[in-house]
Amino acid sequence: MPKSGGNHLAGQKSPYLIEHAHDPVDWYPWSDEAFEKAKKEDKPLFISIGYSTCHWCHVMQKESFQDKEVAELMNKTFVNIKVDREERPDVDSTYMQVCQMMSGSGGWPLNVIATPDKRPFYVTTYVPKEPRFNMIGITQLIESLDDAWKNDRESILKSSKSIEDALSKSAKRPAGEKIDSKIFDDAFKKMSEMFDFDNGGFGEAPKFPMALNLLFMLRYWHRTGSKIALSMVERSLQSMRMGAIYDQIGGGFHRYATDMMWNMPHFEKMLYDQALLTMVYSETYQITGKRDYESTARDTIDFVLRELTSKEGAFYTALDADSDGIEGKFYTFTYDEIYNVLSPEERELFFAAFPFKESQGLTILHMDDSIETIAREFGMDKETTKKKLDIARNKLFGLRLKKRRPNTDDKILTDMNGLMITALAKASTIFNDDKYYAAAKAAADFVIKRMIKGGKLLHMIGSANEGYLSDYSFMALGLIELYQAGFETEYLETALKLIQSVKKRFLDRNSGSFFSTSDDAEVVLVRENRIYDNSVPSGNSAALYALLALSRLTGMPEFEESAGKLSDAVSKDISKNPFYAPFALSALYLALKRSYEVVIAAGSKSEAKRFVSEIRRVFQPNVFVVLKDQKIDKISEFTRSMKTESSATAYVCTGNVCKSAMTDPKKVIETISEKE
């Protein structure tokens, strides 16, 4: 029975588990205690996986897991286990793969029925309390599973064995093959076929931002000069920025839209979306110089620094979709709320920009027309119009602050912090903004001081679980970008140590790719080796990018050799479906296009930064920058013979050959922009 006043989740660090600590369901965390109990009592496991900001997880909790009748039946039939998918991504990924194999789709909450030794035999997502339409109710489902477990055990064990065999087969990487640049054209063609040229984005509803595709598109434009590729990115960014998937009042992006036009969002806000979309908007500004992209990136960063940042400077995981039990209530307004807070002049302009009928009730704000169109309608210039709308927005933001705020998932995860550090470091150089560098540095320092124990990187603050491949590789990406933004060599040295650990402790020696977990971590059914990207890059895609970047920054051939083996290992999967791993394609761009290493020799870091800020005005994803000093000379042999002059000087290297010194940033830009 549950412990007095709750169940076995008391004392857990995950906000999601804490939310379920007083359910009448006798939840256990993922633990040996739960597995031993299941074996002793000969009961199957009910493994329910979700996360704190998941709307349908809240719905199922309220309908079923807080219902005493349902809980009594679950406690009688199963040993029940609650898992936070973000705390244990290995558990989630393994069982989600089973769900997709069995049903062709997946989602959260993910509910898995498994034998006491964790082998699944039934998987489903959300289940209503009562039957409706073609969905079974949870009571009937439990009774059916209980009958099968007691009276058809042989079929269950046979089914679970076949599922495990299929998982084992999928975890093995096939022999690789060499990739050539044709892969980029194939990927662009497939992405174009899925692109929504009317509304931007890819596919149909529900529509996700798919930032990794857009990052690849920018690199395809850089390689080929394809105007179509750049226009696809711009169409997507403009549509999202005008749509309700973007929070028009507080900045930042919601997780996805349930419609084709980006106007009906699913309201949770994830840290990883803010990081990846900040990168896309920042890089697109770098290419086009359009201020709308800069302002969107800056507004998104402002949201993160305001609402997803801890006192110590690390970043929280997400903001919930619900408040007062209603999805999106925090983000919607009534006509009267807007009417009463704005002046007559502000109302006229605001309702022109954000169409709103008095009879609508609650509305989600989005724009039908651009600022330019609104400005022409009111006979004003764009900047004046924007300033007046910003005044109205700020008044509504003040009104919003009086509402009950959605809950924050305040887990601090290493991998997600790595992505945000990467985004901030990029933005600091592109916009020449020291505030962003300081924020990236604070988060990096937090991870280095608090989340590296005994030489091992932790996945989550407050947990002893070692990090996953994504933690090591995402954090390495952040530190590599942070080094290039501020030239503090300690960050590059830490990135080197993290990737050395990956090579030593995560390597799949049969293929040259990397397992998701280290060699001494718990194995959930199989030791997973994942290539495909999802909403975030896979650990392998990020590792490939980090290996190639480190090879360029240090000149160490071992990193390029490892990257070559990894790219061969992922080749068949990517060649079969280039849409499968867009971030791996962005990484391969570094391998298959000539790269440039720019070594800055300067009297001071501030002088070097000024020189670099000129270079970074141009989008050059194949350019890596180092500052020559005694510390970097110990790491990078190719910098040792270069001299530090009285004024900032750049040495541009490519293909293991360095050109003579240059003191004019424009000359450097000309050199790194040369066509192959």
Buried (B, 14 or more C-beta within 10 A) or exposed (E): EBEEEBBBBBEBBBBBBBBBBBBBBBBBBBEEEBBEBBEEEEBBBBBBBBBBBBBBBBBBBEBBBBBEEBBEBBBEBBBBBBBBBBBBBBBBBBBBBBBEBBEEEBBBBBBBBBBBEBBBBBBBBBBBBEBEEEEBBBBEBBEEBBEBBEEEEEEBEEBBEEBBEBBEEBBEBEEBEEBEEEBBBBBBEBBBEEBBEEBBBBEEBBBBBBBBBBBBBBBBBBBBEBEBBBBBBBBBBBBBBBBBBBBBBBBBBBBBBEBBBBBBBBBBBBBBBBBBBBBBBBBBBBBBEBEBBBBBBBBBBBBBBEBBBBEEBBBBBBBBBBBEEEBBBBBBBBBEBBBEBBEEEBBEBBBBBBEBEEEEEEBBBBBBBBBEBBBBEEEBEBEEBBEBBEBBBEBBBEBBEEBEEBBBBBBBBBBBBBBBBBBBBBBBBBBBBEBBBBBBBBBBBBBBEBBBEEEBBBBBBEBEBBBBBBBBBBBBBBBBBBBBBBBBBBBBBBBBBBBBBBBEBBBBEEBBBBBBBBEEBEEBBBBBBBBBBEBBBBBBBBBBBBBBBBBBBBBBEEBBEBBBBBBBBBBBBBBEEBBBBBBBBBBBBBBBBEBBBBBBBBEEBEBBBBBBBBBBBBBBBBBBBBBBBEBBBEBBEBBEEBEEEEEBBBBBBBEEEBBEBBEEBEEBBEBBEEEE
